[in-house]
Amino acid sequence: MNADTHARTSSRRNHSFRGAWIVDTTTGPIKGHAETGVVAFRGIPYAQPPRGDMRFRRAQPVEPWTEPLIADHPGDYCAQYRNKSVGWVGSEDCLWLNVVVPLTATRSGGRRPGNGGTTARQRHMIDRDARRPIVVYFHGGSNVHGSANEPLLTGQYFAQAMDAVVVAVNYRVGILGQLSLNYSAHESAQALKANRLKDVVTEPVTRADSNPGLSDLVTAVRWVHDNAEAFGGDPARITIMGESSGGAMVTALTAVPELRGIIAGAIAQSPPVAMVHSPAAAGRWADRARAENPDLNGISAMQLAHLTERLNVINDDYLEFSGPFAPTVDGDLMTRHPLAIRSSSPHDEPHKKSRDERQEVPVDDGTPGMDIPLLIGTNADEYLVMRWERMSTRAQRARVRRLAQSIGGSAPEILAEFYRGGRSRAECGRFAGDALFLASSLQLASRWPQGKAWMYRLDMVTPSLRLSGLGATHALDLPLLFERYDSGKGPDALYLGGHDQMRATSAVMQLRWKNFIHSGNPGFPPLSDGFATQIFSAGERTAEDPSGDLRRAWSDVDLTN
């Protein structure tokens, strides 16, 4: 749906326009609507629909409109398989974002869904002089699923708690955006031998650019920067934030020179930082996609969504650590791997040494990662959910051993020493979670400019999470931070009670996130202070190097392959 079509669309909710108003942006006027404690602008196109000749191409700025765009509902999902109950949804016209702005308000006695909070009596206007910080949020979903159109991510309670403008970005996932189809495995190998990274492109077997999905995020962040003041935001205080693959998008953007000076901080929650393609990896997966269907430019968006799921199935056999869908180090938009932070010593290879053995200052290579603060962390039990996979323990064990082999280096020895070779289902889950999230997060934080990285861990469990064996599971941080206990992992966590634990954990986490978003410092010790980690569990405490043995073991594993 393009901007003109959207502007003519009538409201789906007649009550939306109570207290509505219009803001002027660089791309045209936009009409918002009042929600609980905020004004929301939903479904704003930030780039041209990537259809036809623009499929697989980098995002292009949206064509301006003149009539007010009625921003009262989100746009489409990117074409994907949603879940068993919903099935296949979306289209490739999916480059839009939501903006949520806190209202000037006094508290009254309403309630937020699922958490017992309060709403507000509102003064219906945007204070352009507020100059609030801005959070630009990227959803997760393994670079295959997900959308800014998730109930969990509506943002109104998070925006109020942070006293910040909150922007949720929808972007291309799966083969539509997260595979650089201009590469070929054979040509990549030849060009890399000749040290010609920028020349690793194919003849037009597939009309494509490198990093189309990553370019969506760059374009969205630039749109937010250009229009910050229209929403009462401060363009000098933009924090990018994401969870899971959205967190990996955050860390990928720290290696994009174009955003230097535009993003002021980064929050990466449970990020698989190593979910990045080399040109050779992109070429292998591009060739596999073309082997399934050579006419990628000619088939429908939904057929491409089906092909996305097919490539995921193929990866169950290959088990490549970065997976089928990831941004690519193309030497152009993304100039380096997020973990490839060089030290000041020309003879040192920092990814080969632990931080215990080095104190070098990373060389400033012109990317945001050399210049901005980083808040990064994981949940204590990321992938214990593997206990409930429909496969035998023996099959799980074989799978994590293949995963360790695909990582390479000492990963198989780490599996054997720290996880007993995946003897139990819990140990299989712990290895997978630590390999994907903890190891790379610790590596990145340890290599970050000293004093600018803060590490956290979420340990909180409720009775139902403890009884089910899931523990502090993947994505549990989202209902806590967004105060949507009725969405995501919230209902499962509260099935047997635990509201007090959830509220107490929300309170301390939100305070630290707010501090970081406003000042670039969460208010607890940085990682450089003895590998300090802030532990959240119905309260908070600072622990010194709580994963020391694992940190030292994983520090020698090269995750940039």
C-alpha positions in Angstrom: 0.0 0.0 0.0 1.7 3.3 -1.1 1.4 6.6 0.7 -1.4 8.0 -1.5 -3.5 4.8 -1.0 -2.9 4.9 2.7 -3.9 8.6 2.9 -7.3 7.9 1.3 -8.0 4.9 3.5 -10.8 5.5 6.0 -10.2 4.9 9.7 -10.8 1.3 10.9 -11.6 2.7 14.3 -14.0 5.6 14.5 -12.9 6.4 18.1 -9.3 6.9 16.8 -9.8 10.6 16.0 -10.8 11.8 19.4 -8.2 14.5 20.0 -6.4 13.8 16.7 -4.0 16.2 15.1 -1.6 16.6 12.2 2.2 16.9 12.1 4.2 18.0 9.1 7.2 15.8 8.1 9.7 15.8 5.2 7.5 13.3 3.3 4.1 14.9 4.0 1.5 15.7 6.6 0.5 12.8 9.0 -2.6 12.6 11.1 -2.2 10.9 14.5 -4.7 9.7 17.1 -5.0 9.4 20.8 -4.3 6.1 22.6 -3.8 5.4 26.3 -1.4 8.1 27.5 0.1 8.7 24.0 -0.5 9.9 20.5 0.2 7.2 17.9 1.0 7.5 14.3 0.8 4.0 12.8 1.7 2.6 9.4 3.9 5.5 8.1 5.6 4.5 4.9 9.3 5.4 5.1 10.5 3.9 1.8 9.0 3.1 -1.6 7.2 -0.3 -1.8 9.9 -2.7 -3.0 7.8 -4.3 -5.7 8.6 -5.1 -9.4 12.0 -3.8 -10.4 12.6 -2.7 -6.8 12.3 -6.3 -5.4 15.6 -7.4 -3.8 16.9 -3.8 -4.2 18.0 -1.5 -1.4 15.3 0.8 0.0 14.6 4.0 -1.7 13.1 7.1 0.0 9.4 7.2 -0.2 7.7 9.6 -2.6 6.2 12.6 -0.7 2.5 13.1 -0.4 0.4 16.3 0.0 -2.8 15.2 1.7 -2.7 14.2 5.3 -1.8 10.5 5.7 -4.3 8.9 8.1 -1.9 7.0 10.3 -4.4 5.0 12.4 -3.4 1.4 11.7 -0.2 -0.5 10.9 0.7 -1.7 7.4 1.2 -5.3 6.2 3.5 -7.9 7.6 6.4 -8.7 5.2 5.2 -11.9 3.4 5.8 -14.8 5.8 4.4 -17.8 7.6 2.9 -16.4 10.8 2.0 -19.4 12.9 -0.3 -22.5 12.8 -3.4 -20.5 13.6 -2.9 -17.6 11.2 -0.9 -19.2 8.4 0.6 -17.2 5.5 0.2 -13.5 5.7 1.6 -10.2 4.4 3.0 -8.8 1.2 6.2 -7.1 0.0 4.7 -3.7 0.5 5.8 -3.6 4.1 8.2 -0.7 4.6 6.4 1.3 7.3 6.9 2.4 10.9 4.9 3.4 14.0 5.6 6.5 16.0 4.3 6.7 19.6 4.7 10.0 21.6 3.9 10.4 25.3 1.3 13.0 26.0 1.7 15.7 28.6 -0.4 14.2 31.3 -1.5 13.9 34.9 -2.1 10.5 36.4 -5.6 9.2 37.0 -7.0 5.8 37.8 -7.2 3.7 34.6 -5.5 0.4 34.2 -3.1 -1.0 31.7 -3.9 -4.4 30.2 -2.5 -7.3 32.3 -0.3 -5.4 34.7 -2.4 -3.2 37.0 -0.7 0.1 35.9 -2.4 3.5 35.4 -3.4 5.6 32.4 -3.6 9.3 32.3 -5.7 12.4 31.8 -4.2 13.8 28.7 -3.5 17.2 27.1 -3.9 16.5 23.4 -0.9 18.1 21.8 2.7 17.3 20.9 5.2 19.4 22.7 7.7 20.1 19.9 10.1 21.7 22.5 10.2 18.6 24.7 13.2 17.2 22.7 12.6 13.7 24.2 15.1 11.0 23.3 14.0 8.6 20.6 14.1 4.8 20.6 14.0 3.0 17.2 13.0 -0.6 17.8 13.6 -3.6 15.5 11.5 -6.7 16.0 12.9 -10.2 16.3 11.9 -13.4 14.5 15.2 -15.0 13.3 15.2 -12.6 10.3 12.3 -14.7 8.9 9.2 -13.8 10.9 7.8 -11.0 13.0 6.5 -7.5 12.5 6.2 -4.1 14.2 2.4 -5.0 14.0 2.6 -7.2 17.1 0.4 -6.4 20.1 3.5 -6.8 22.3 5.2 -3.9 20.5 2.4 -1.3 20.5 4.8 0.9 22.6 2.4 3.1 24.5 3.4 1.9 28.0 7.1 1.7 27.0 7.0 5.3 25.6 5.5 6.6 28.9 7.9 4.7 31.1 10.9 5.9 29.1 9.5 9.4 28.6 10.7 8.9 25.0 9.4 8.9 21.5 9.2 5.2 20.5 9.4 4.1 16.8 8.8 0.5 15.8 10.1 -0.4 12.3 8.7 -2.9 9.9 11.2 -4.3 7.4 11.8 -7.0 4.9 12.5 -10.5 6.3 13.3 -13.9 4.8 14.4 -14.1 1.2 12.7 -10.7 0.4 15.2 -8.8 2.5 17.7 -10.9 4.4 19.6 -12.6 1.7 22.0 -10.8 -0.7 21.0 -12.5 -3.9 23.6 -10.6 -6.0 26.3 -13.1 -4.7 27.3 -16.5 -6.0 29.4 -19.0 -4.1 31.7 -19.6 -7.1 32.3 -15.9 -8.0 32.6 -15.0 -4.3 35.5 -17.5 -3.9 37.3 -16.1 -7.0 36.9 -12.5 -5.9 37.9 -13.2 -2.4 41.1 -14.9 -3.6 41.9 -11.7 -5.4 41.0 -9.6 -2.4 38.2 -7.8 -4.2 35.4 -7.7 -1.6 33.4 -5.0 -3.4 33.6 -7.0 -6.6 31.9 -10.1 -5.2 28.8 -9.8 -7.3 27.2 -11.9 -10.0 26.1 -11.1 -13.5 22.3 -10.4 -13.3 21.2 -14.0 -12.7 19.0 -12.3 -10.1 18.3 -8.6 -10.2 19.4 -7.7 -6.6 21.5 -5.5 -4.4 23.4 -6.6 -1.3 21.7 -6.0 2.1 18.2 -4.9 1.0 16.8 -5.6 4.5 19.6 -3.8 6.3 19.1 -0.8 4.0 15.4 -0.7 5.1 16.6 -0.1 8.7 19.2 2.5 7.6 16.4 4.3 5.6 14.0 4.2 8.5 16.6 5.6 11.0 17.4 8.4 8.6 13.7 9.2 8.2 13.4 9.3 12.0 16.4 11.5 12.3 15.1 13.9 9.7 11.7 14.1 11.3 12.6 13.9 15.0 11.6 17.4 15.9 8.2 17.1 14.3 7.3 14.6 17.0 9.0 16.4 19.8 12.1 14.3 19.7 15.8 15.1 19.9 17.7 14.0 16.7 20.9 14.0 18.7 19.6 11.2 21.0 18.5 8.3 18.9 19.0 4.9 20.5 18.5 1.8 18.3 17.1 -1.2 20.2 16.1 -4.7 19.3 15.7 -8.2 20.7 16.9 -11.6 19.2 17.4 -11.1 15.5 16.3 -7.5 16.0 19.2 -7.2 18.5 21.5 -8.6 15.8 20.2 -5.9 13.5 21.2 -3.4 16.1 24.8 -4.8 16.3 25.0 -5.0 12.5 24.1 -1.3 12.2 27.0 -0.5 14.5 29.2 -1.6 11.6 27.4 0.7 9.0 29.5 3.9 8.5 26.5 5.7 7.1 24.9 5.9 10.5 27.9 7.4 12.3 26.7 10.6 14.0 23.0 9.6 13.6 22.6 6.9 16.2 23.7 7.9 19.7 23.4 4.6 21.5 22.5 0.9 21.0 20.6 -1.6 23.1 20.9 -5.3 22.0 18.8 -7.8 23.9 19.7 -11.5 23.4 21.4 -10.7 20.1 22.8 -13.5 18.0 25.7 -11.1 17.0 27.3 -13.6 14.8 24.2 -13.9 12.6 26.1 -12.2 9.7 27.0 -13.5 6.3 30.3 -13.3 4.6 30.1 -12.9 0.8 30.9 -16.6 0.5 28.0 -17.6 2.9 25.6 -15.3 1.1 26.7 -16.8 -2.2 26.1 -20.3 -1.0 22.6 -19.5 0.2 21.8 -17.5 -2.9 22.8 -20.4 -5.0 20.6 -22.8 -2.9 17.7 -20.4 -3.4 18.2 -20.3 -7.1 18.5 -24.1 -7.2 15.0 -24.3 -5.7 13.6 -21.7 -8.1 15.7 -19.9 -10.7 13.1 -17.2 -11.4 13.2 -15.3 -8.1 12.3 -12.0 -9.7 9.3 -13.5 -11.4 7.4 -15.4 -8.7 5.0 -13.9 -6.2 5.9 -12.6 -2.8 4.0 -15.4 -1.1 5.9 -18.0 -3.2 9.1 -16.3 -1.9 7.7 -16.7 1.7 7.3 -20.4 1.0 10.9 -20.5 -0.3 12.0 -18.8 2.9 10.6 -21.7 4.9 12.1 -24.2 2.5 15.6 -22.7 3.1 15.1 -22.9 6.8 14.4 -26.6 6.4 17.5 -27.0 4.3 19.5 -25.3 7.1 18.5 -28.1 9.5 20.8 -30.3 7.4 23.6 -27.7 6.9 23.3 -26.0 10.3 25.5 -23.1 9.2 26.0 -20.9 12.3 24.8 -17.6 10.6 21.8 -19.3 9.1 20.2 -18.7 5.7 19.2 -15.1 6.3 21.5 -12.4 7.6 23.0 -9.1 6.7 26.2 -9.4 4.6 29.6 -7.8 5.1 29.6 -6.4 1.6 32.4 -3.8 2.0 29.8 -1.1 1.0 26.8 -0.6 3.3 28.2 -2.9 6.0 32.0 -2.6 6.0 33.0 -5.1 8.7 31.6 -7.8 11.0 30.2 -6.4 14.2 32.7 -8.5 16.1 35.7 -7.5 14.0 36.8 -4.6 16.2 40.5 -4.0 15.6 42.9 -3.2 18.4 45.5 -0.5 18.3 48.3 -3.0 17.9 48.8 -3.8 14.2 50.2 -7.2 15.1 47.4 -8.2 17.5 44.3 -10.2 16.5 41.8 -9.3 19.2 39.4 -12.1 18.3 42.1 -14.6 19.1 42.7 -13.3 22.6 40.6 -12.9 25.7 40.2 -9.5 27.4 42.1 -10.9 30.4 45.2 -10.8 28.1 44.7 -7.4 26.4 43.9 -3.8 27.1 44.3 -2.4 23.7 42.0 0.5 22.6 40.0 -0.4 19.4 40.9 1.6 16.3 38.2 4.1 15.3 37.2 2.8 11.8 34.5 5.4 11.3 31.6 3.1 12.3 29.1 3.9 15.0 30.4 1.1 17.2 33.6 3.0 17.9 31.7 6.0 19.1 28.5 5.1 21.0 27.5 3.4 24.3 26.2 -0.2 24.2 23.7 -1.9 26.6 23.8 -5.6 25.8 22.7 -8.8 27.6 20.9 -12.1 27.6 18.4 -14.2 29.5 19.7 -16.9 31.8 17.8 -19.7 30.1 17.5 -18.6 26.5 16.9 -22.0 24.8 15.8 -24.4 27.5 12.6 -24.4 25.4 14.5 -27.1 23.4 13.3 -29.5 26.2 9.9 -29.4 24.5 11.0 -30.0 20.9 9.4 -33.0 19.2 12.6 -35.0 18.7 14.5 -37.5 20.8 17.3 -36.5 23.2 19.6 -38.5 20.9 18.6 -36.5 17.9 19.0 -33.2 19.8 22.4 -34.3 20.9 23.5 -35.0 17.4 22.1 -31.7 16.3 24.0 -29.6 18.8 27.2 -31.5 18.0 26.7 -30.6 14.4 26.2 -27.0 15.5 29.4 -27.1 17.4 31.2 -28.5 14.4 29.8 -25.7 12.2 31.0 -23.0 14.7 34.5 -24.6 14.6 37.5 -23.8 16.7 37.2 -25.1 20.2 33.4 -25.2 20.2 33.2 -29.0 20.2 35.5 -29.1 23.2 33.4 -26.4 25.0 30.3 -28.6 24.3 32.1 -31.6 25.9 33.6 -29.8 28.9 30.8 -27.4 29.9 27.7 -29.1 28.6 28.7 -32.8 29.0 28.4 -33.2 25.2 24.7 -32.4 25.3 23.9 -35.5 27.4 20.6 -34.1 28.5 17.9 -32.0 26.8 18.6 -29.1 29.2 22.4 -29.2 28.3 21.5 -29.3 24.6 19.4 -26.2 25.1 22.0 -24.4 27.2 24.7 -25.0 24.6 22.5 -23.7 21.8 21.5 -20.6 23.7 25.0 -19.8 24.9 26.5 -20.4 21.5 23.9 -18.2 19.8 23.5 -15.4 22.3 25.8 -15.4 25.3 29.1 -16.1 23.6 28.8 -13.4 21.0 27.4 -10.9 23.4 30.3 -11.3 25.8 32.8 -11.1 22.9 31.2 -7.9 21.6 31.0 -6.2 25.0 34.5 -7.2 25.8 35.9 -5.7 22.6 33.8 -2.5 22.8 35.6 0.8 23.6 36.4 0.6 27.3 33.8 2.1 29.7 31.2 2.3 27.0 29.6 -1.2 27.3 27.2 -2.4 29.9 26.2 -6.1 30.4 23.0 -7.4 32.0 21.4 -10.8 32.6 17.7 -11.5 33.2 17.3 -14.3 35.8 13.7 -13.8 36.9 11.4 -16.8 36.8 7.8 -17.2 37.9 6.2 -20.4 39.3 4.9 -21.5 35.9 8.3 -20.9 34.2 10.0 -22.8 36.9 7.6 -25.7 36.9 7.7 -26.0 33.0 11.5 -26.0 33.1 11.7 -23.0 30.7 13.3 -20.7 33.3 14.2 -17.1 32.2 13.4 -18.0 28.6 14.1 -16.2 25.3 12.0 -13.1 24.8 10.8 -12.9 28.5 12.4 -9.4 28.6 9.9 -8.0 26.2 6.7 -8.1 28.2 8.7 -6.8 31.2 10.1 -3.8 29.3 7.0 -3.1 27.2 4.6 -3.7 30.2 2.5 -5.9 28.0 2.1 -8.9 30.4 -0.9 -9.9 28.2 1.3 -10.6 25.2 4.4 -12.5 24.1 5.7 -14.7 27.0 3.6 -12.8 29.5 0.6 -15.1 29.8 2.8 -18.2 30.1 4.9 -16.5 32.7 1.8 -15.6 34.8 -0.2 -18.8 34.4 0.4 -19.8 38.0 0.9 -16.3 39.4 4.0 -14.2 39.8 2.6 -10.7 39.1 4.7 -9.2 42.0 7.9 -10.6 40.6 7.1 -9.4 37.1 6.2 -5.9 38.3 9.3 -5.6 40.5 11.6 -6.7 37.6 9.9 -4.4 35.2 10.5 -1.5 37.5 14.2 -1.9 37.8 14.8 -2.8 34.2 12.8 0.1 32.9 14.7 2.5 35.2 18.1 1.3 33.8 16.8 1.4 30.2 15.4 4.9 30.8 18.8 6.1 32.2 20.6 4.7 29.2 18.1 6.1 26.6 18.3 9.6 28.2 22.0 9.8 29.1 23.9 6.9 27.5 24.6 5.3 30.9 22.2 2.9 32.7 23.7 3.7 36.1 25.4 0.5 37.0 29.1 -0.5 36.5 30.3 -1.0 32.9 31.6 -4.4 31.8 35.2 -3.0 32.0 34.9 -2.9 35.8 35.8 -6.5 36.4 33.4 -7.9 33.8 30.5 -6.5 35.8 27.1 -7.8 34.9 23.7 -6.4 36.3 21.4 -9.3 37.3 17.7 -8.6 37.2 15.3 -10.8 39.2 12.5 -9.1 41.2 15.2 -6.5 41.9 18.8 -6.2 40.8 22.3 -6.8 41.9 25.8 -6.3 40.3 27.8 -9.5 39.9 31.5 -9.6 39.0 32.2 -11.9 36.0 29.2 -14.3 36.7 30.0 -16.3 33.6 33.8 -16.2 33.9 34.6 -19.8 32.9 32.3 -19.7 29.9 33.5 -16.2 28.9 37.1 -17.3 28.9 36.3 -20.5 27.0 34.3 -18.8 24.3 36.6 -15.8 24.0 39.0 -17.9 21.8 36.4 -19.0 19.4 36.2 -17.1 16.2 32.6 -16.3 15.6 33.1 -14.1 12.5 33.3 -16.9 10.0 
